[in-house]
Amino acid sequence: MRNQNTTYLVSIIIPVFNREALIVETLHSIKNQTYLNWECILVDDGSTDQTIEVIKSFIEKDQRFVLLKRPELEEKGANVCRNIGMAKSSGDYLVFFDSDDLMVSTYLEKQLHNIVNSNADFSVCKMDFFEKNDHYFTREKPCYHKELWENYVTRQLTILTGSVMWSKAFLSLHGMSFNIKLQAAQEWDFISRALLHSPVHAFADSLLYHSRMHEDSISYADHKLRIRESSYVLARKLYYSEFHEIFTDRLKLYFQKYFKDEFKKKQRFGWISEALDLYFYNLKYFYSSRFLIVGILSIFSFFFFKKGENLLKLLDFKKLQS
């Protein structure tokens, strides 16, 4: 193998928006990497605080940091910024990172060693989560399994965008990009689509990535629940409609259960437009006479008696999943 320290360029792509209070830690964790041949492309999404000034202070001392700005005519959003950064990157390998997360100092070194030695399309590492009080914790779900595709799509595995190093050649070959319609679930969508191409993968058996949980995160804030839930459903609808013909029976059952459970949840919350959308989506792909009857009765009762939730409980909705 060629000398990693001089041969391979790694591009770290970070969308940023109003992160003046947190991005300093993130950039320091990148600057302190033991692997030196990297570029960090930060794409600003229209920050109005001091984020730009903070980034410029790093650029003055280290020109491996690069600042880009999302063109005003481009749609706003982190996924647009990630796509811009990917298009502008020069690296052999790519890491999509968030502006508030942290890399262990050996992150790039170990991920690159794995992906190059295995001639892999991507490498995934162990991760944990932390809060403002530096309380670190780990989810029970593993991040690696030899049956990656099915286990990831069905959420038996937890893989976050920042825990993966990608071969740029692999992503370019398959025209991979982030879906700009999604405000959440973008990593599930991106990784699920990538896994369709049966990539060669490697696993770094080391904890190299810290994901921050805080109030501004769309995956953390309760007041953004509806945005998050809508994006999750949209991502799965798009994925199912495009690829269900190649799904295994296990995947088909997972999606059938998922959409029926989401119908129940939306109806319970009173999100009637979303409930109706899922109801007719279920009829299109998962028609059953029982679901048709229960759906019509529950929607009717919601409009006229506001008791749709009770009706669903009465009819034991879980039986619909069998």
N, C-alpha and C positions, 0 to 999 in steps of 0.2 A: 504493500500500500504506500502511496505517496505521502510525503510529510504533510499532515493535516494543518500544521501551524502556518504553512505558507501557500498551500495549494487551493483550499476550498474557501470560498467566500460565503458567509451566512448572512442573509438579509433578515433583519427583525423588523416587522411591520406593525406599527402601533397607531390606531385612530385615537385622536385626542379631542376632548371638549371640556373646557372649564375644569381642569384638574390641577390647578396651582398648588393645592394643599397636599396632594398625594403623589404627583408624578416625579417629584425629586427622588423619593425612595426607589421608584421603579427604574429611573435612569441610572442611579448609582448602582443598582444591582446588575445592570447591563455593563456599565463601565468597569465593574470589578470582575468580569469574567476571566477565567484562566485561559480561555481560547481567545486569541487576539484578532483574528481575521474576520471581522464582521462590519456590517453597516446597519445602522438603526434609522429606519425611515419613519418619521412621525408625520402623520397627515392630519392637519387641524380641520375640524368640522365647523369652524366659525366661533371660536372661543371669545368670550367677552371679559374674562378676568385676566390674570397675569400669566396664564399658561404659556403664551408665546414668549414672553420675556424670560421665563424659567428655562424653556428649551434653548433659547438663544445663548443663555449663559453657559450651557453645556457645550453648544456648538463652538463657542469661542475657544474653549479649552480642548476640544476633541472633535475633529472634523469627520469622524466616523458617524456622528449624529447628523442627520439631514432633515430639514423641515420643509414640508410641502403644505399647500393649502388647497382645500377642496374648491374647485372653480364655482363661482356663484351660480352658474347655470346648471350645475350638477345637483341632483336631488340630495338633500341632507341625510346624514345617517352614517353610522360606523361601518356598515357593510360597503357603502360607496367608497369610503376612505380606505378600507382594506383592499378593494379592487384597484384603486388608484395606486396604492403602495406596491401591490404585486406587479402591476404593469411597469412601474418605474424601477423595480428592483434589479440588481445586477448579480445577485447571489446564485450559487449552485444549489443552495438549500434555503428554505424559508421557514420562519417562525412567525405566526400571527399572535401577537401579545396584546394584553390590555394595559391601559395607562395607569392602573392602580395595583397591578400584581407584581410579584417579585420572583426573580430567578436566583436559585442557589448558584454560588460562584462557579461551579463545575457544570452547570446546565449545558452550555454549548459544547464543551469538550466531550462530555459523556454521550450526549445525543448524537453528535457528529461521528464519534468513534463507532457507535452502534450502527448507524445508518450506512456508513461507508464499508465497514467490515462485513456487514450482512448483504451488501449490494441491494439495500432495501429502498422502497418508495417512501416510507416514513418510519419514524421511531417515536414511540410514546413512552413517557416516564411516569413514575409515581408522583402523586401530588397530595397536598392537604389544603385546608381552608383556615383563614384567620380573620379576626375582627380587630377593632380599634385597640382593644386592650391586649393585643398580641397573644390572645388565647388561640392556640392552634388546635384543630380537630380534624378528624378524618372520617369520611363517609364509609359505610360498610361495603358498598359495592366495589368490586375490583375494577381495574382499568385495563386488564389484558386477559385474553382467552384465545385459544387457537381458532375457535369458531367466531371470529370477530364480527362478521357482518350481522348475522341474526341476533347475536347477543347485544350488540351495540344498538341496533334499530329498536329492539324491544326493551332497551334501557336496563339490561342486566349488567352493563358496564358503564362506568363513568369516565368519559374522556372529554376534557375541556380543550378548547382551541389552543390555549397556551402551553399545553403539555405535549404538543406534537411538533416534531421537526419534519418538514416535507421536502422531498426532491422536487425542485422546480420543474425539471424535465417531465416528471410524472404529471404534475398539475397542468402544465402547458399541453401535453399530449392529449389530455382528456377535456380540455377547455374548461377547467374548474374555475368557478368564481363564487362569490357570496351573493345570495339572493337579496336584492335591495328592497324587496317588499316586506321582509321580515324584520321586526324590531326585537324579537327574541326568537329562540330556537334556531338561530342561524348556524350555530356550531353543529347541532344535531343534523340539520339539513346538509351542510357542507360535508361532514364526515360520512354520513349515510350514503351520499351520492358517490363520494370517493371510493367507498368500500365496494360499490357495485362493480368496480373494475378489477377486483381481486388483486389489490396491491400486495407486494412483498413487504412485510412489516417486521420491525424489530422492537424489542422491549428493553428499556433501560431500567434495570431492577434497583433503582435508587430514587429517593425522594428529592426531586430537583425543582419543583414548582410550587409556589405558594399563591393561592387564589384568595383575594381579599373579599370579604362580605361586608357591605356597608349600606347605609340608607339610600344612597343614590343609585345603587345597582338595580337594574330592572328585574333581576332574579331574586332580589332581597326585599324590595319595598312592596308592602301590602297595597298601597294606593295605586300601584301600576298592575294590579292583578289582571284586570280585564285586557290590557294590552298584551301582557304575557300569555294569557290563556288563548287569546285570539290568534297570536302568532304560532303557538304550539299546534293548534288545530289546523291552521292554514298550511304549515310545513308538512304535516302528515297527510293532508288531503292532496297536496301537490305530489308528494312522493308516491302515495298509493295509486293515484290516477295514472301516473306515468309508468310505474314499474310493477303493478300488481300481477301482471301476466307471468312474471318470472318468480313470483314469491313461492316459498314453500308453504305447506299447510299450516305450519306453526306461525308464520308471519301473517297469513291471512286471518287466522283466528285472533291474533294479537290486535290487528287493526279493527276487526269487527267488534271486539270487546271495547277497544279504545273509543271508537266513535259512538257506540251505544252509551258508554259511561259518560262521555262528554255531553251527549244529548240530555241525559238525566241531570247532570250538573248545571247546564245552562238553563234548563227548565226550572230547576230549583231556585236558582239565583234570580229568576225573572228576566233573564236575557232572552226574550222570546224570539227576536229576529235571528239570533245565533242558533237557538234551539230549532227553529223551523228550517234553517239552512242545513243543519246536521241531520234533521229528520229526513229531508228529501235526498240528501247525500246517501244516507243509509238505504233508502228505497232503491236508489240507482245501483248500488253495488252489493247490498246485503239484504235483499228483499225477503221478508217472511210475513205470513198472514198475521201472526201474533203481534209482531212489531207494528204492522200497519194499523191493527185495531187499537192497540194500546196507545200508539202515537196520536191517532185521531182523537181518542177519548181524553188523553191528557192535555192536548192543546185546547180542545173544546172546553174542558173544565177550567183551564187557566184563564181563558178569556171571560168566561161567564160566572165562574164561582171562585176563582183564585185558589183552587185547591188541587192544582195539578200535581204538586209534590206528594200530597196524601194519596192521590189516586195511583201514582206510580208505586208507592209503598204497598198499597192495598193489593195491587196486581202482581206484586213480587217481581220487580223489573229484572232481577238477576236471572230469572228463568229464561229471559230472552237471549242470554249469552250462550246457552247450551245448544 
